[in-house]
Amino acid sequence: MPHEPVDLSRVRTIPLQVRPNKVRQDKFAKPAVKGQSAAAFLAGLPSILAGDDFRAVVKAIVDAKRNKREVIVGFGAHVLKCGLSPVLIDLVQRGIVTALATNGSGAIHDFELALIGETSEDVAAGLKDGTFGMVKETGEWMHAAINRSAVKPDAGLGALFGEYLEEIAAPNADISVAVAARRANIPFTVHVAIGTDIIHMHPGADGANLGRSSFNDFRILCTAVGQLSGGVYLNIGSAVVLPEVFLKAFTVAQNLGANLNGYTTVNMDMMAHYRSGENVVRRPAAVAGKGYTLIGRHEFMLPLLAQALVEELG
């Protein structure tokens, strides 16, 4: 059949005034104002797309705090390498964050920061001569803490780190997330994948102690996630390990009868990843909650979120 050009004079149109619109000027951002307060700046963010999601996340955390529900933060090592330990610690001290979880690398950076106020080596430079990851004190002292598991078989790995740093009076303990959690009496759990961390290469490494204490931390996190109804779980900067651990903890909670509902899950990372999108945002939200994704650099996004929370909660 021949394809004749369509006659557009027959197209039906509707008035602009009756069409539903997703963007309105009352949702627009406010222009910058020199010297304005943080509250005014936050109020001036657009109420469109991520602006709406950001406000929803802030409200969910504020509601959780006021209702004495869990606010669990799982974070990757890069969060600490961006200089955000003081922000996390402040949220702990304010009683906003009720539990913390990280991977093995996150614990290493936290430990080194507590010892000397510095961390993060030049990996490429150390690969050539085999010195990458071979710092004596980091390996010896972290394994001294880990190997206490042999005499404290019920202790979690994060708790062992916090305890050890306090006992040796680490010079910079005030910027340690592990120590802050210990002082606030909240969980700090460390979830290790064997062979992924520099201290696994050291002579003092003991797989039994490492595995036992990290497994204890998984069970502790399961307890925290089991109380997530009405609360919030934030995954900040972990693309694989913590999203996988969270999904399993969520499953254990449900299997044991938690009937989780009314919770909010949030993925905050510098780019979108499959596992964090599925395991933190979409799959859990589909059960009985809401999920949000906030993409952006940690060094901007976490302080922005923290400021918004402090403005609401004081």
C-alpha positions in Angstrom: 0.0 0.0 0.0 1.2 3.5 -0.7 2.1 5.6 2.3 0.6 9.1 1.8 1.6 11.9 4.2 -0.8 12.2 7.1 -3.1 15.2 7.1 -2.2 17.1 10.3 -5.1 19.5 9.9 -7.2 16.7 11.4 -5.1 16.6 14.7 -7.1 17.4 17.8 -5.6 19.9 20.3 -6.4 20.9 23.9 -6.0 24.3 25.7 -2.8 24.8 27.5 -4.7 25.7 30.7 -6.3 22.3 31.0 -3.2 20.2 30.4 -1.7 18.7 33.7 1.8 20.0 34.1 4.7 18.5 36.1 6.7 21.8 36.4 5.3 24.9 38.0 7.1 28.2 38.9 6.3 27.8 42.5 8.6 24.8 42.6 11.5 26.6 41.2 14.8 27.3 43.0 15.4 30.6 44.7 18.4 32.8 43.5 21.5 33.0 45.6 21.5 35.6 48.4 24.7 36.7 50.0 24.8 35.8 53.7 21.6 33.9 53.8 21.1 31.2 56.5 21.5 27.5 55.8 17.8 27.1 56.4 17.0 29.7 53.8 19.4 28.1 51.3 17.8 24.7 51.8 14.3 26.1 51.5 15.4 27.6 48.2 16.3 24.3 46.5 13.9 23.4 43.7 11.0 21.1 44.6 11.5 19.1 41.4 13.0 15.6 40.8 16.0 15.1 43.2 14.9 18.2 45.1 11.7 16.5 46.1 13.6 13.2 46.8 16.1 15.0 49.0 13.3 16.6 51.1 11.5 13.2 51.4 14.7 11.6 52.7 15.2 14.4 55.2 11.6 14.0 56.4 12.0 10.3 56.7 15.1 10.6 58.9 13.5 13.4 61.0 10.4 11.3 61.5 12.5 8.3 62.5 14.5 10.3 65.0 11.4 11.8 66.6 9.6 8.4 66.7 12.8 6.7 68.1 13.2 4.4 65.1 16.4 3.1 63.5 18.5 5.2 61.2 21.2 2.9 59.9 24.1 4.2 57.8 26.1 1.8 55.7 29.2 3.5 54.2 32.1 2.7 52.0 35.7 3.7 52.6 35.6 6.6 50.2 33.3 8.4 52.5 36.0 8.6 55.1 38.7 9.4 52.5 36.6 12.4 51.5 37.0 13.8 55.0 33.5 13.1 56.2 34.3 11.3 59.5 33.4 14.4 61.6 30.0 14.7 59.8 29.1 11.0 60.6 30.4 11.3 64.1 28.3 14.5 64.7 25.1 12.7 63.5 25.9 9.8 66.0 26.5 12.2 68.8 23.2 14.0 68.1 21.4 10.6 68.3 20.2 10.8 64.7 22.2 7.8 63.5 21.5 4.7 65.5 23.8 2.1 63.8 26.8 2.2 61.5 28.1 -0.4 59.1 31.1 -0.4 56.8 33.4 -2.7 54.8 36.9 -3.8 55.7 38.5 -1.0 53.9 36.4 1.6 55.7 37.5 0.1 59.0 41.2 0.4 57.9 40.9 4.0 57.0 39.1 4.8 60.2 41.8 3.0 62.2 44.7 4.8 60.5 42.9 8.2 61.0 42.6 7.4 64.7 46.3 6.6 64.9 48.0 9.4 62.9 45.2 11.6 61.5 46.1 10.5 58.0 45.3 7.7 55.6 45.1 6.5 51.9 48.4 5.6 50.3 49.6 5.8 46.7 48.6 2.4 45.4 50.3 2.6 42.1 53.6 3.6 43.6 53.6 0.6 46.0 52.7 -2.0 43.5 56.0 -1.9 41.7 58.1 -2.9 44.7 55.4 -4.8 46.6 55.1 -2.3 49.4 51.4 -1.5 48.7 49.4 -2.2 51.9 52.4 -3.4 53.9 52.5 -0.7 56.6 53.7 -2.4 59.7 51.6 -0.6 62.4 48.3 -0.9 60.5 48.7 -4.6 60.1 50.1 -5.4 63.6 47.7 -3.2 65.6 44.5 -4.1 63.6 45.3 -7.8 64.0 46.0 -7.3 67.7 42.4 -6.1 67.9 41.0 -8.8 65.5 42.8 -11.6 67.2 41.1 -10.8 70.5 38.2 -12.7 69.0 39.9 -15.9 70.1 39.2 -15.0 73.7 36.1 -12.9 73.0 34.2 -15.2 70.6 31.0 -13.2 70.8 32.5 -9.8 70.0 31.9 -8.1 66.7 34.8 -6.8 64.6 33.7 -3.2 64.8 33.5 -3.3 68.5 36.9 -4.9 68.8 38.4 -2.0 66.8 36.7 0.6 68.9 37.7 -1.1 72.1 41.4 -1.4 71.0 41.7 2.2 69.9 40.4 3.5 73.2 42.7 1.2 75.2 45.8 2.4 73.4 44.6 6.0 73.7 44.8 6.5 69.9 46.0 10.2 69.5 43.1 11.0 67.1 40.4 8.8 68.5 38.0 11.7 68.3 37.8 11.4 64.5 37.3 7.6 64.6 33.8 6.4 63.7 34.5 3.1 65.6 35.3 5.0 68.8 32.3 7.4 68.4 30.0 4.4 68.0 31.5 2.8 71.1 31.1 5.9 73.2 27.5 6.3 72.0 26.8 2.6 72.7 25.5 2.0 69.2 26.5 -0.8 66.8 29.5 -0.3 64.4 29.6 -3.4 62.3 32.4 -4.3 59.8 31.6 -6.6 56.9 34.8 -8.2 55.5 35.3 -10.0 52.1 38.4 -12.1 52.6 41.2 -11.1 50.4 39.9 -7.6 49.7 41.8 -5.7 52.4 45.5 -4.8 52.8 45.7 -6.3 56.3 44.8 -9.8 54.9 48.3 -9.8 53.4 50.0 -9.4 56.7 51.7 -12.2 58.8 49.3 -11.6 61.7 46.2 -12.3 59.7 44.0 -15.1 61.2 41.1 -16.1 59.0 39.2 -17.8 61.9 39.3 -14.6 64.1 38.5 -12.4 61.2 35.6 -14.5 59.9 34.2 -15.1 63.4 34.1 -11.4 64.4 32.8 -10.2 61.1 30.1 -12.9 61.1 29.1 -11.7 64.6 28.7 -8.2 63.1 26.5 -9.6 60.4 24.2 -11.0 63.0 24.2 -7.7 64.9 23.3 -5.8 61.7 20.4 -8.3 61.2 19.1 -7.3 64.6 19.3 -3.6 63.7 17.6 -4.2 60.3 14.9 -6.2 62.1 13.9 -3.0 63.8 13.8 -0.9 60.6 10.0 -0.4 60.4 9.4 3.3 60.5 13.1 3.9 60.1 15.7 4.6 57.4 18.6 2.7 55.9 21.2 4.8 54.0 23.8 3.2 51.8 26.5 5.8 51.2 29.3 4.9 48.8 29.3 1.1 48.8 28.6 -0.4 45.4 28.8 -4.1 46.2 29.5 -5.4 49.7 27.1 -3.4 51.9 24.2 -3.7 49.4 24.6 -7.4 49.4 24.9 -7.6 53.2 21.9 -5.4 53.7 19.7 -7.5 51.4 20.6 -10.6 53.4 20.1 -8.9 56.7 16.7 -7.8 55.5 15.8 -11.4 54.5 16.9 -12.7 57.9 14.7 -10.1 59.6 11.7 -11.1 57.5 12.3 -14.8 58.0 12.3 -14.3 61.7 9.0 -12.5 61.6 9.9 -8.8 61.6 7.2 -7.9 59.0 9.1 -4.8 58.1 7.0 -1.9 56.9 6.9 1.9 56.6 10.7 2.1 56.2 12.8 4.2 53.8 15.9 3.1 52.0 18.3 5.5 50.4 21.3 5.0 48.1 23.7 7.9 48.0 26.7 7.4 45.6 28.7 9.3 43.0 27.1 7.3 40.2 24.4 4.7 39.8 25.3 1.1 40.4 23.3 -2.1 39.8 23.5 -3.8 43.2 22.9 -0.7 45.3 20.0 0.3 43.1 18.4 -3.2 43.3 19.4 -4.3 46.8 19.0 -1.1 48.6 16.3 0.9 46.7 14.1 -1.2 44.5 13.8 -4.7 46.0 13.3 -3.7 49.6 11.0 -0.8 48.7 8.8 -3.2 46.8 8.1 -5.2 50.0 6.6 -2.4 52.1 8.6 0.8 52.0 9.9 3.6 49.9 13.3 3.9 48.1 15.2 6.9 46.9 18.4 7.5 45.0 20.5 10.7 45.5 23.5 10.8 43.2 26.3 13.3 43.9 29.8 13.7 45.3 29.9 12.5 48.9 31.9 15.6 50.0 28.9 17.7 49.0 25.9 15.5 49.5 26.5 14.2 53.0 27.2 17.6 54.5 24.1 18.9 52.7 22.0 16.1 54.2 23.5 16.6 57.6 22.8 20.4 57.6 19.2 19.8 56.5 18.8 17.4 59.4 20.3 19.7 62.0 18.1 22.6 60.7 15.0 20.4 61.3 16.1 18.7 64.5 18.4 21.2 66.2 
